Amino acid sequence: MLQRAPSSMAWQDETGYHFSVFRGELVRMLRGVSEEPTAYAILRNAQTRWGAAQLGSLTAEAKSNVLEGAPVTNASALGGYDAIAADVVRDKEASAAARWGDAVYTALSSPEATASATPRSALSGRIAEKWRASLASVPAKERTDHLREQGTFMFTTWAKAAGVGRDRAAPVEAQCHRTGQEQYAALAQSLRMS
């Protein structure tokens, strides 16, 4: 996440413009913005589109280290968003927390959630759309658990579409799950302490 010291000037590379910040400051800023459920959904949907684009650029023949890279990074980022959501909900009374969660879930499952940016490939679009569609069938009491499995869900969707065998897919799925949960736990604790 932090490639250069925060005192570095902004820089440009082939992927665009960048600037460095300390991870803790970034998380606190994202946490503050996420008080507004629409803003949280916009951030999470942007991560969903990025993750889908990265997955869509992979091939079934990718080397193991490449196959693990983007899916695990995506799962880690989504675990961070899970921690932010948990912290927002923790600070609200029950009815306000329920309203925030309902508003987020509605925004995440709207057709515009995956259509606001042109996917880099048809497969990227399919991954993002399949994720969005999955949200409609989840009972309210299972929403949080479903969201916490998003990184794994996205990778599994890609692996099936790309024809990756279970022998190669299963270890990456496990790593996506583990990384997402570890990121969630670490950031949730950090947010509770701040």
N, C-alpha and C positions, 0 to 999 in steps of 0.2 A: 504494500500500500504506500509506504513512504520510500521513494526512490532517491530523493535528494534531501538535504537538510532543509528545514523550514525557512531558513534565511536565504535560500537560493532564489534567484530571480525566476520568473515564469520562463518556460521553454517550450519549443515547438519541435515535434518530430513527425514521422509519417502518419501518426494516428490523430494528430491535432495539437491543441495547446494544453499545457499542464502547469500546475503550480503545486508546491508541497505544503502540507500542513501536518502537525502532529496528529496521530491517530485519535488520541483522547479528545482533542479539540473538535475534530471532524465528527466523532460520534456524538458529542454533546450538541453540536450544531444540528445534526440530523435528528437527534432526539427532540430538540426544541421545535423544529419545523414540523415534526410528526404529531404535535398536539392537534394539528388540523388534519382530520382523517383523509381529506382529499389530497393534501400534500404528501402524506405518508404513502397513499396508493400510487401517486405519480412516481415517487422515488422507487417503490418496489416494482412497479411496472417497467420502469426504465431498466432496472436490473434484470427483470425477466426477459426483456427484448435483447439486452446485451448477451445474457446467457444463451438464449436461443440462437442468436447470430453466431456466437462462438461454436456452439454445438453443430450448427448447420454447416460450418466450414470444415468440419472433421470428416474423415473417411473411415470406413470400417477397417481399412488396412493400416491406420495410424499406429505408430510405435507406442508402446505402453506409456512412456513418460508423456507423450503428446496426448494420448487418450485420457490420461488422468488430469492434465493441466487445467484446461478451461472448466470442465465439469466440477472439479473440486474447488476451484476458485469461486465459481458461481454459488456452490452450496455454502461456502464460507460466508460470502457476502449476504446471502439470504438468511443464514443463521444470525448474522448481525441485525438484519431488519426484524427478525423474530424477537430478539432481545430488546430492541427499541420499542416494539409494539407492547411487549410484556411490561416494560417500564412505564409506558404511557397509561396502560390499563391499571397498573398497580397504584398509580397516583390518583385515580378517579374513584368516586363512589360507584357502587354497583350499577345503578341505572345509567349513569353517564358513561361508564366503561362499556356497557352493552350497546348504547347508542353509537359510541365511537367504533366498536367492532362491527356493528351492522353497516355503518357508513363505509368503512374500509372494505368490507367484503362485497358490498354492492358495487363499489368503484372497481375493485379488482376483477369482478366477474362481468363487467359491462363489455359489450363488443368493442367499444372504443379503446379498451385497455390494451389490446394487442394490435390494433389497427393504426395507432397514431404515428407509427414510423414504418417506413417501407422495409420489410425484412430483406436481409442480404441474400436469401435463397428461399425457394419454395419450402424446403425442409425446415428452415428457421421459422417461417410463418406457421407451419403445421405444429411445431413444438409449442410455440407460444399460444396458439389457438387451442390445442389439446389441453394445455394447462388451464386456460381460462374456462373452457367447457367443463373441466373436472370440478370446478368450484360449485357448479349448479347442483350437483348431486350429493353434496356433503351436508349431513344434518348439522344444525347450528351448534350442538354441543361438541362436535368433532372438528370444527373449523380450525381451531388453533393447531391441533395435531396434524391436520392436512397441510396447513401452511408450513409447518416445520419440516415437512418431507418434500417440499417443492424442488429442491436441488436434485434429490434422488429421482423424483418423478420425471423431471425434465431429462435427466440422463437416460433413464430407462426408456422413455418415449423415443429419444434419438436412437438408442441402441437397437430397439426393435425395428424402427424404420430403416436404419442403415444395414440391418442384417448382421449385427455383431453377435457372435455366439455367446451363450451363457457363461462359458469358461472364461471369457475375456471381460464380459460385462459385470458379472457378479462382484469381483473384487473392487471395481470402480464404484459400483453402487454402494458397497459397504463403506468405502472411503468417503464418498459424498455424504452419506448418513452420519458417519462419525465426525467428520469435519464440521458439518453444519451444527451438530449438537455441541461440539466443543466450543465453537465460536459463540453460539448462543449462551452457553454457561459462562464463558469468560466475560463477555460484554454485559450480560445481565448482572453479574457480580460487580463489575466496574461501575455500572450505572447506579446500582443500589448504594454504592459507597460514595458517589459524587454528590 
